[in-house]
Amino acid sequence: MIPSATLQDFLRSRRSVRRFRPDPVDSQVVERILTTAIQAASAHNRQPWRFAVVVDPSVKDTLATAMASAYEQDLIADGMSSSARAAALERARSHVLCAPLVVILCMDLSDMDAYADEKRMNAERVMAVQSVANAGTTILLSAHAEGLGAVWNCAPLFAADAVSRTLKLPRSWNPQAMLLVGYPSKESVRRSRRPLREVTLYR
Ligand SMILES: Cc1cc2nc3c(=O)[nH]c(=O)nc-3n(C[C@H](O)[C@H](O)[C@H](O)COP(=O)(O)O)c2cc1C
């Protein structure tokens, strides 16, 4: 067994990484990371997570362009100037293109329970979202264990149709997020945390 203090230190040392070296991530490493991810806890053990793995640069490029185009519609609706828009879109595209490995984290509600009332349907949906997020967090930590860096990116949530169409995802796969993964090109910044006492109650 790994000593608890060592493991706690490791878990606490994960940081979001947004800039990567161009080196590819070996397919066996990808397999290991996802094999660990599917050990995450899930509501009723229904495992609603689905993973669309993108490593092909041309697919990545098409995906980045499709998401940028959906993003642009939102920025136009926000009234953003065309120069500010161009900068934001370029930034968004470069984030995706810079990552050798992109995992689109999807949710499939097919196996979740169905109820007649809205309240329980909503609770069931939230449980599926929470379960998928567990798998996402496990990917971040598993990538960290492999010496990789990763960041959670929410863009697919705002461009779900564009992602589904571009990647020809099964109809029941609902894009929730993407995890950008690769070997870090620089040391990542340590972001602050609220003190534990501020976010915890004991009763
Ligand atoms: C649900 C969720 C959505 C996030 N979306 C983005 C995002 O779209 N772009 C980004 O750069 N980081 C995103 N992040 C990463 C957070 O900014 C990051 O985890 C937070 O600032 C703490 O930094 P750390 O991960 O380095 O500790 C997201 C994280 C979560 C959990």
The ligand as an SDF file (V2000), in Angstrom:
LIG
                    3D

 31 33  0  0  0  0  0  0  0  0999 V2000
  -16.5180   22.1130  -13.9460 C   0  0  0  0  0  0  0  0  0  0  0  0
  -15.2090   22.7820  -14.2700 C   0  0  0  0  0  0  0  0  0  0  0  0
  -15.1300   23.5960  -15.3910 C   0  0  0  0  0  0  0  0  0  0  0  0
  -13.9140   24.1860  -15.7320 C   0  0  0  0  0  0  0  0  0  0  0  0
  -13.8320   24.8890  -16.9100 N   0  0  0  0  0  0  0  0  0  0  0  0
  -12.6420   25.3950  -17.2900 C   0  0  0  0  0  0  0  0  0  0  0  0
  -12.5120   26.0220  -18.5600 C   0  0  0  0  0  0  0  0  0  0  0  0
  -13.4470   26.0660  -19.3650 O   0  0  0  0  0  0  0  0  0  0  0  0
  -11.3010   26.5370  -18.8960 N   0  0  0  0  0  0  0  0  0  0  0  0
  -10.2220   26.4460  -18.0540 C   0  0  0  0  0  0  0  0  0  0  0  0
   -9.1550   26.9350  -18.4110 O   0  0  0  0  0  0  0  0  0  0  0  0
  -10.3060   25.8380  -16.8500 N   0  0  0  0  0  0  0  0  0  0  0  0
  -11.4810   25.3040  -16.4550 C   0  0  0  0  0  0  0  0  0  0  0  0
  -11.5810   24.6290  -15.2580 N   0  0  0  0  0  0  0  0  0  0  0  0
  -10.4030   24.5020  -14.3790 C   0  0  0  0  0  0  0  0  0  0  0  0
  -10.4890   25.4690  -13.1820 C   0  0  0  0  0  0  0  0  0  0  0  0
  -10.2930   26.7900  -13.6140 O   0  0  0  0  0  0  0  0  0  0  0  0
   -9.4350   25.0570  -12.1360 C   0  0  0  0  0  0  0  0  0  0  0  0
   -9.6750   23.7470  -11.6960 O   0  0  0  0  0  0  0  0  0  0  0  0
   -9.4680   26.0100  -10.9170 C   0  0  0  0  0  0  0  0  0  0  0  0
   -9.1080   27.3230  -11.2790 O   0  0  0  0  0  0  0  0  0  0  0  0
   -8.5050   25.5470   -9.8100 C   0  0  0  0  0  0  0  0  0  0  0  0
   -7.1950   25.4300  -10.3090 O   0  0  0  0  0  0  0  0  0  0  0  0
   -6.4020   24.0440  -10.2080 P   0  0  0  0  0  0  0  0  0  0  0  0
   -7.1830   22.9890  -10.9680 O   0  0  0  0  0  0  0  0  0  0  0  0
   -5.0690   24.3200  -10.8610 O   0  0  0  0  0  0  0  0  0  0  0  0
   -6.2720   23.6960   -8.7720 O   0  0  0  0  0  0  0  0  0  0  0  0
  -12.7670   24.0100  -14.9040 C   0  0  0  0  0  0  0  0  0  0  0  0
  -12.8760   23.1800  -13.7750 C   0  0  0  0  0  0  0  0  0  0  0  0
  -14.0740   22.5620  -13.4650 C   0  0  0  0  0  0  0  0  0  0  0  0
  -14.1290   21.6200  -12.2810 C   0  0  0  0  0  0  0  0  0  0  0  0
  1  2  1  0
  2  3  1  0
  2 30  2  0
  3  4  2  0
  4  5  1  0
  4 28  1  0
  5  6  2  0
  6  7  1  0
  6 13  1  0
  7  8  2  0
  7  9  1  0
  9 10  1  0
 10 11  2  0
 10 12  1  0
 12 13  2  0
 13 14  1  0
 14 15  1  0
 14 28  1  0
 15 16  1  0
 16 17  1  0
 16 18  1  0
 18 19  1  0
 18 20  1  0
 20 21  1  0
 20 22  1  0
 22 23  1  0
 23 24  1  0
 24 25  2  0
 24 26  1  0
 24 27  1  0
 28 29  2  0
 29 30  1  0
 30 31  1  0
M  END
$$$$
